[in-house]
Amino acid sequence: MIDTLVHNWMHRTGILQRLGAEHAYGAGCYRPGGCASIIEQAAERIDTRAFNPSFPQPFPRYVQIAIWRLCAQAGLGLCNGLTIDDRTCCANVGCPLFRRCDRVPLRVGQSQGNAP
């Protein structure tokens, strides 16, 4: 199941925009070209057996959990509405993805909130 942290990360990094897959959180995440299929495509290119030889290949759930852990306060807490003002671009130069990230604001021109 795609949660808001994963969807919002895909928006903030510009992945959805780059792939022409922009959509609101919810049912669009499961449509062809949505978050779930993007994660499945990424999982095809990531050999998770390098992390654990017993993992299946591909392993989309592992890729999704890695994204979630990058964002979640219970994980690294790097990319979420608590650490980034949703109205502005992320300025966390310490993020390991900063140079490859498009840093797209989640809500341009709206007041800050936690729901997309």
MARZA-200018 format. One record per atom (N, C-alpha, C, CB): residue in one letter; x, y, z. Coordinates in steps of 0.1 Angstrom, whole numbers, plus 5000, padded with zeros to 4 digits. Each point is the difference from the previous one (the first is absolute). Glycine has a CB too. Layout:
% MARZA-200018
AXYZ...
//
This chain:
% MARZA-200018
M500849885000M499250125000M500950135000M498149875012I501650224979I500750124999I499550105011I500449964975D500450095034D499650095009D500450154996D500149825019T499450274989T500250144996T501550045000T497850065010L503049884999L501450035000L500749964987L500049975025V499749924970V500649954988V499550084988V500149775009H498650264990H499450084989H500650145000H497949875001N502250195011N500550145001N501550004997N498350055017W502449854986W501449994997W500250004984W500549885022M498650044972M500149994985M499650134994M499449765001H499750325005H499750134995H501250105003H497549965004R503050055008R501050095004R501349984992R499050015023T501449864974T501249984993T499850034985T500649825017G498250194978G499850034986G499849884992G501350205003I498749685003I499849884993I498749994992I501449895017L497550154990L498750004993L500050104989L498949945021Q501750174981Q500050104989Q500849964988Q499750185017R501549764986R500949964989R499449894992R501950055014L497349864992L499449894993L498650034995L501349855014G498250284987G498750044996G498949925007G501050054978A499249935035A499149915008A499450085011A501449804994E498650335006E499550085011E498549965003E501650194994H498149805018H498749965005H499850035014H499849824983A499050195022A499750025014A500249875007A498450194996Y501949825017Y500249885008Y498649925000Y501850115014G498349764985G498749925000G500049904989G498850195011A500149804983A499849904989A501050024989A497649995005G502850134992G501050024989G501349935003G499050224996C501349755016C501349935004C500049864994C500250145021Y498649804977Y499949874995Y499649984986Y499349945023R500550174970R499750004986R501349974992R498150165003P501849794984P501249984992P500850135000P498849834986G502550175017G500850115000G500050085013G499650024976G499749935034G499950065013G501249955009G497550024998C502450025014C501149975010C500349855001C499350205013A499749724988A500349865001A500749944988A497949985014S501750064974S500749954988S501450064999S497849964988I502450165016I501350065000I501049925009I499050234995I500549745017I500849925009I500349864995I498950135019E500149814974E500249874994E501150014989E497649945005Q502450174987Q501050014990Q501450035006Q498250094985A501849995026A501350025007A500549875006A499450235005A499849695000A500449875006A500649914990A498250025017E501449994971E500649914989E501450044998E497849984989R502650145014R501450054998R500949995012R499150154983I500349825029I500749995013I500149865004I499350235007D501949714993D500149865005D500150005015D501249944978T497750045029T500050005014T500749885006T497850124999R502649794993R500849885005R501450055004R498749844985A501750275011A501350065005A499950045014A500450094977F498449935028F499850045014F499749875009F499150224993N500249685000N499749885007N499849894989N499050125021P501949784978P499949904990P498649935000P502549975001S496850035010S498749935000S498950084995S500849875019F499450264978F499050084994F499649964986F500850195015P497949824982P499649984986P500550114990P498049875009Q502050104979Q500450104990Q498949994989Q502549995005P496850124993P500050135006P499350005013P500150114978F500049995030F499450015014F499550145002F501649825009P497250214984P499550145001P499750045015P499049974977R500649945031R499650045014R501350055007R498149845001Y503050104997Y501350055006Y500350144995Y500849765002V499150264985V500250144995V499150105006V500849904979Q497950075023Q499150095006Q500350025014Q498349924985I502149985023I500450025014I501250085001I499149785005A501950214986A501250095000A499650144998A501449814991I497750225000I499550144998I499350055013I499749964975W499449955031W499350045012W501050035011W498149854993R502950075009R501050025011R500850134998R500249755002L500050294985L500750124998L499250125005L501149904979C497650095019C499050105003C499550005015C499450004976A500349895029A499349995013A500850055012A498849804990Q500550265019Q500750055012Q500649885008Q498450195001A501049694998A500549885006A501249944993A497749955008G502650114980G501149964992G501050115000G498649854985L501950195003L500950114999L499350145001L501549864986G497350155011G499250125001G500550124992G499649935023L500950034965L500650114991L499050074991L502149875001C496950064995C499150064990C498649985004C501749954982N497850155026N498649995004N499550145004N500349765008G498550264994G499450135003G500450065013G498149934987L502649995022L500550065012L501450064999L498649835012T502150124978T501450054998T500150094988T500849795010I498150214981I500050094988I498750085000I501549834987D498650305012D498850084998D499449964986D500950195015D497949764985D499449954988D499850114989D498949835014R501250294990R499850114991R501350044993R498150085014T503049874990T501350044994T500849884996T500050205015C501149824978C500949904996C500949955012C500050094976C500349795024C500949955011C501350064999C498849785000A501850255011A501450065000A501049925008A498950234998N500749645004N500949915008N501149954992N498149945014V503050144985V501249964992V500749885006V500350244994G499349725018G500649885006G499349874996G500750145019C498249874974C499349884995C500849934989C497850115005P502449764996P500849934990P499450014986P500749855018L498150194981L499450014986L499950154995L498749795005F501850305003F499850144997F500450044986F500450055024R500749914971R500550044987R499249944989R502350025010R497049874992R499349934990R498550035001R501749824999C497950255011C498650035003C499650134994C500249885022D498550124972D499550134994D499450095010D499549874980R500350095033R499650085011R498750084996R502450025008V496649914988V498750064996V499150035013V500149884977P499550245025P499150025011P498749924999P500950235002L498649725009L498849925000L498850084998L501149855016R498850274990R498950094999R500450144997R498749865015V501450184973V500450144996V498850095003V501649924982G498750195026G499150105003G498949975010G500450074977Q499649815029Q499049975010Q500750005014Q498849864984S500350155026S500549995014S500649865003S498350185007Q502649825002Q500749875003Q499049915007Q502250115002G497849764994G499249905006G500749864998G497950144997N501549765008N500649874998N499349914990N500750025023A498250014972A499349924991A500250054986A498349945017P501949984973P500250054986P498750054994P501949844997
//
